[in-house]
């Protein structure tokens, strides 16, 4: 919505990167016509963390809203398409060594009932196929290495995310932000001044210049210079149920004929991601420093990549996993790593950035640019963090690996939310999972499709030897018909490399 007038005039965003520039673009798009000035301050010399190289489908809505076409931004960021995520090695159960978490498409509404039904029958002890890889269009497209861009005559839309170079994406948004009238200051902030009411009044730059504003946005990364350091908003750590606190990354040469997917492979004390970009591959090992040293993690990553003898440098990163108590406090909003971080397993970092800034814009406007909706907004964002956390925790608590204390500890700990406990209980007791998700309002974080995919993908079923044949009713869906339908749909899509090559030629 748009307010008729704005009682504030100046907003300062401290910190650049994707979080800072996404905030600046969205605020400018909504509020510049109201006479609100948007200024972004960053020290280019400091650089950014820039480890986020994957997204959920929500990122497409960001570019669509701002009017940036894919052929405009993707080539500048070495971006590629992402149909979903393959999880490999998280389960040791026969037939369930890997699964694909697909992004949903309109086509899936025809095949998904069969998937849900087969999951229910198998949970009830019927020997029936109930693995997610067969039931979703994006899974078929990925197997066939097809881009998620439908031909003009195909009437159904497909959801997809992206892989991208995070630093280049920040640069692209910076360049476009200047064109759209966002003021930019390249400087280091030495300190923040707080007034008698406890609000941030101004920032003092290393040049001595004083920058005043009505409202401030903190995009300073894990340091959270304004919200946590200046305003002393407490941080809630998720370490009791998400053990990983470190990562080591190595870039490798571009893959040939790479598929439009992220691959997350479980290793001895964590997991390894592989993200194919147009010019290289991003790789990283996410692990817990309580179970694995940095040197051991790097060694295992190099072994996984067949790079033990390579002189390519690795980059080590410490992660601060959790969230702040209040994302919007007084006249300051934290966005990105400054508000919290849930490890990169499902690539939710930019999703949370969008949820936060778009939710804030709506709440601030509805409250006529006052803090009247602050409490409601903070509650909503905290729910979003915890809902995503629960889904990520499920990846670990459901594992069946036997190769380290790390995996055993992840499987045995009982620091689970009531929401997660209820979903897992309903699955194991062959109850209606959808009913539990609706009752607890959990689908606003992850859909029923996502929950069915992870639980079935890990093989959370009865021992195969104990399964029964079941009645004709239990086998009412023909897998052959589903496969034929999805195969026929896939004919409306082109080879992933061909689509990207055509786009990159146009830049």
Long-range contacts (C-beta under 8 A, 24 or more apart in sequence): 1-362, 1-365, 1-366, 2-30, 2-33, 2-34, 2-365, 3-34, 3-365, 3-368, 3-369, 5-34, 6-31, 6-34, 6-35, 6-36, 6-369, 7-368, 7-369, 7-370, 8-36, 8-214, 8-215, 8-369, 9-35, 9-36, 9-37, 9-214, 10-36, 10-37, 10-39, 10-212, 10-213, 10-214, 10-215, 11-36, 11-37, 11-38, 11-39, 11-213, 11-214, 11-215, 11-216, 11-217, 12-39, 12-40, 12-41, 12-203, 12-211, 12-213, 12-215, 12-216, 12-217, 13-38, 13-39, 13-40, 13-41, 13-216, 13-217, 13-219, 14-41, 14-42, 14-189, 14-203, 14-216, 14-217, 14-218, 14-219, 14-220, 14-225, 14-226, 15-40, 15-41, 15-42, 15-218, 15-219, 15-220, 15-221, 15-225, 15-336, 15-338, 16-40, 16-42, 16-44, 16-48, 16-170, 16-174, 16-219, 17-42, 17-48, 17-49, 17-50, 17-166, 17-170, 17-219, 17-221, 17-336, 18-48, 18-52, 18-166, 18-169, 18-170, 18-173, 18-336, 18-350, 18-353, 19-219, 19-335, 19-336, 19-337, 19-338, 19-350, 19-353, 20-170, 20-217, 20-219, 20-335, 20-336, 21-170, 21-173, 21-174, 21-177, 22-62, 22-173, 22-335, 22-350, 22-353, 22-354, 22-357, 23-217, 23-219, 23-335, 23-353, 23-357, 24-173, 24-177, 24-182, 25-66, 25-173, 25-176, 25-177, 25-180, 25-182, 26-62, 26-65, 26-66, 26-357, 26-358, 26-361, 27-217, 27-357, 27-361, 28-177, 28-180, 28-181, 28-182, 29-65, 29-66, 29-180, 30-361, 30-365, 31-361, 32-180, 32-181, 37-183, 38-181, 38-182, 38-183, 39-182, 39-183, 39-184, 39-185, 39-211, 39-213, 40-177, 40-182, 40-183, 40-184, 40-185, 41-184, 41-185, 41-187, 41-189, 41-203, 41-205, 41-211, 42-184, 42-185, 42-186, 43-186, 43-187, 43-188, 43-189, 44-186, 45-188, 46-188, 48-166, 48-167, 48-170, 48-221, 49-221, 49-222, 49-317, 49-337, 50-166, 50-167, 50-170, 51-166, 51-247, 51-249, 51-284, 51-317, 51-344, 52-166, 52-344, 52-347, 52-349, 52-350, 53-163, 53-164, 53-165, 53-166, 53-275, 53-277, 53-282, 54-82, 54-161, 54-162, 54-163, 54-164, 54-262, 54-273, 54-275, 54-344, 54-347, 55-82, 55-161, 55-162, 55-163, 55-164, 55-347, 55-350, 55-351, 56-103, 56-161, 56-346, 56-347, 56-348, 56-350, 56-351, 57-103, 57-159, 57-160, 57-161, 58-350, 58-351, 58-354, 58-355, 59-161, 59-162, 59-350, 59-351, 59-354, 60-159, 60-160, 60-161, 60-162, 61-354, 62-354, 68-176, 70-503, 71-503, 71-506, 71-507, 73-169, 73-172, 74-162, 74-164, 74-503, 75-278, 75-503, 75-504, 75-506, 75-507, 76-168, 76-171, 76-172, 76-507, 77-164, 77-165, 77-168, 77-169, 77-172, 78-164, 78-165, 78-168, 78-277, 78-278, 78-279, 78-280, 79-162, 79-163, 79-164, 79-165, 79-169, 79-277, 79-278, 80-162, 80-163, 80-164, 80-258, 80-260, 80-276, 80-277, 80-278, 80-496, 80-500, 81-147, 81-148, 81-149, 81-160, 81-161, 81-162, 81-163, 81-260, 81-496, 81-499, 81-500, 82-160, 82-161, 82-162, 82-163, 82-260, 82-261, 82-262, 83-138, 83-139, 83-141, 83-142, 83-148, 83-160, 83-260, 83-261, 84-138, 84-139, 84-142, 84-261, 84-262, 85-261, 85-262, 85-263, 85-264, 85-346, 85-347, 86-142, 86-261, 86-262, 86-263, 86-264, 87-264, 87-266, 87-395, 87-457, 88-263, 88-264, 88-265, 88-266, 89-265, 89-266, 89-267, 89-401, 90-266, 90-271, 90-395, 90-398, 90-399, 90-401, 90-458, 91-398, 91-399, 91-400, 91-401, 91-457, 91-458, 91-459, 92-400, 92-401, 92-402, 93-400, 93-458, 93-459, 94-459, 94-464, 95-131, 95-459, 95-464, 96-131, 96-457, 96-458, 96-459, 98-457, 99-131, 99-132, 99-133, 99-453, 99-454, 99-456, 99-457, 99-458, 100-132, 100-133, 100-136, 100-138, 100-139, 100-142, 100-261, 100-453, 100-457, 101-132, 101-346, 101-450, 101-453, 101-454, 101-457, 102-132, 102-136, 102-137, 102-138, 102-139, 102-142, 102-453, 103-138, 103-148, 103-158, 103-159, 103-160, 103-161, 104-136, 104-138, 104-159, 104-447, 104-449, 105-136, 105-137, 105-138, 105-148, 105-156, 105-157, 105-158, 105-159, 106-156, 106-157, 106-158, 107-137, 107-156, 107-158, 107-486, 107-489, 108-135, 108-136, 108-137, 108-449, 110-485, 111-135, 111-136, 111-137, 111-482, 111-485, 111-486, 112-136, 112-449, 114-477, 114-482, 115-449, 115-452, 115-456, 116-434, 116-448, 116-452, 117-476, 117-477, 118-477, 119-452, 119-455, 119-456, 120-430, 121-470, 121-474, 122-456, 122-461, 122-462, 122-467, 123-427, 123-428, 123-430, 123-461, 123-462, 124-430, 125-462, 125-466, 125-467, 125-468, 126-467, 126-468, 126-469, 126-470, 126-474, 126-475, 127-464, 127-467, 127-468, 127-469, 127-470, 128-470, 128-474, 128-475, 129-479, 130-456, 130-461, 131-456, 131-457, 132-452, 132-453, 132-456, 132-457, 133-457, 134-479, 134-482, 134-483, 135-482, 136-449, 136-486, 137-486, 137-489, 137-490, 140-486, 140-487, 140-489, 140-490, 141-260, 141-490, 141-493, 142-259, 142-260, 142-261, 144-490, 145-257, 145-259, 145-260, 145-495, 145-496, 145-497, 146-260, 146-490, 146-493, 146-494, 146-495, 146-496, 147-260, 147-493, 147-494, 147-495, 147-496, 147-498, 147-499, 147-500, 148-260, 148-493, 149-493, 149-494, 149-499, 150-492, 150-493, 151-492, 151-493, 151-494, 153-492, 154-489, 154-492, 154-493, 156-489, 160-260, 161-347, 163-262, 163-275, 163-276, 163-277, 163-282, 164-277, 165-277, 165-279, 185-211, 189-225, 192-216, 192-225, 192-226, 192-230, 194-230, 194-231, 197-330, 198-231, 198-330, 199-330, 199-331, 199-332, 200-226, 200-230, 200-231, 200-330, 200-331, 200-332, 214-331, 215-331, 215-332, 215-333, 216-331, 216-332, 216-333, 217-332, 217-333, 217-334, 217-335, 218-332, 218-333, 218-334, 218-335, 218-338, 218-339, 219-334, 219-335, 219-336, 219-338, 220-338, 221-336, 221-337, 221-338, 222-318, 222-319, 222-320, 222-337, 222-338, 222-341, 223-338, 224-324, 224-334, 224-337, 224-338, 224-339, 225-338, 226-332, 226-334, 226-338, 227-324, 227-327, 227-329, 227-332, 227-333, 227-334, 227-338, 227-339, 228-324, 228-334, 228-338, 230-332, 231-329, 231-330, 231-332, 233-324, 233-325, 233-326, 233-329, 233-334, 234-324, 234-325, 235-320, 235-322, 235-323, 235-324, 235-325, 235-340, 236-322, 236-323, 236-324, 236-325, 237-320, 237-321, 237-322, 238-321, 238-322, 238-323, 238-342, 238-389, 239-321, 239-322, 240-413, 240-415, 241-389, 241-393, 241-413, 241-415, 241-416, 242-321, 242-342, 242-343, 242-389, 242-392, 242-393, 242-396, 243-288, 243-290, 243-291, 243-396, 243-406, 243-409, 243-410, 244-270, 244-286, 244-287, 244-288, 244-319, 244-321, 244-343, 245-288, 245-289, 245-290, 245-318, 245-319, 245-320, 245-321, 246-286, 246-287, 246-288, 246-289, 246-294, 246-297, 246-316, 246-317, 246-318, 246-319, 247-284, 247-285, 247-286, 247-287, 247-316, 247-317, 247-319, 247-344, 248-284, 248-285, 248-287, 248-294, 248-297, 248-298, 248-301, 248-314, 248-315, 248-316, 248-317, 249-282, 249-283, 249-284, 249-285, 249-314, 249-315, 249-317, 250-283, 250-284, 250-301, 250-302, 250-305, 250-307, 250-312, 250-313, 250-314, 250-315, 251-280, 251-281, 251-282, 251-283, 251-312, 252-280, 252-281, 252-283, 252-305, 252-307, 252-312, 253-280, 253-281, 254-278, 254-279, 254-280, 254-281, 255-281, 257-497, 258-496, 258-497, 259-496, 260-496, 262-347, 264-345, 265-304, 266-399, 266-401, 266-407, 267-300, 267-304, 268-292, 268-300, 268-403, 268-404, 268-406, 269-296, 269-297, 269-300, 269-404, 269-406, 270-297, 270-406, 271-345, 272-301, 272-304, 273-344, 278-500, 278-504, 284-344, 286-319, 286-343, 286-344, 286-345, 287-406, 288-406, 291-404, 291-405, 291-406, 291-409, 292-406, 319-343, 323-382, 323-385, 323-386, 326-374, 326-378, 327-356, 327-377, 327-378, 327-381, 327-382, 328-360, 328-363, 328-371, 328-374, 328-377, 328-378, 329-374, 330-371, 331-371, 333-357, 333-360, 339-381, 340-385, 342-385, 342-388, 342-389, 342-392, 343-392, 345-392, 345-395, 346-388, 346-391, 346-392, 348-388, 348-392, 351-388, 352-384, 352-385, 352-388, 355-381, 355-384, 356-381, 383-445, 384-445, 386-417, 386-419, 387-419, 387-442, 387-444, 387-445, 387-446, 388-445, 388-446, 389-417, 390-416, 390-417, 390-419, 390-420, 390-442, 390-445, 391-445, 391-446, 391-450, 391-451, 391-454, 393-420, 394-420, 394-423, 394-424, 394-454, 394-455, 395-454, 397-424, 398-454, 398-455, 398-458, 398-460, 399-458, 400-458, 400-459, 423-451, 427-455, 427-460, 428-460
